[in-house]
């Protein structure tokens, strides 16, 4: 089953199907979740912006790191304020670093 979901992520990225990737953001398997998050960044899907912003507050530091990077890849400048806020309360060094890098990639609005 895991292989099928990863294949689904790959196909969604190939076909630029942000809605499919958004649907996988709540998967029980963290590997699938992270792949879907990364996929939204690769496809630069605006459909993923709001769900990714919500993931900046996920209990998993790894999810928060990937969400910040994906938001930077999408390039929605309005995400900058959300990343800044998440950074102000972030405790994990890796997530902080990813959020700082994301802020550096996003242009001012």
C-alpha positions, 0 to 999 in steps of 0.5 A: 500500500505504501508503494501505491501512495508514493506512486500516486505522489509521483504521478500527481507531481508529473501531472501537476495535480495539486489537489491530489497532493493536498489530499495526501498531506494528512496521510498516516505515513510520514514519508507519504506526507513529506513527499506530498509536501515536497511535491507541492513545492515542485509543482508550485501549486497555489492549491497547497499554499493554505494547507502548507501554512497550516503545516508550519504548526504541525507537531513534527519538526520535519513536516514544518521544515518541508512545509517552509521549503515548499512555501518558498518554492511556491513563491507566494509572498503572502506566506512570508508573514506566516513563516515569520510568525512560525519562526518566532515560536519555533524551537527546533533548530532544523525547522528554524533554519528551513524557515529562515532559508524560506524567508530569504527566498521569498520576495517582500510584498 
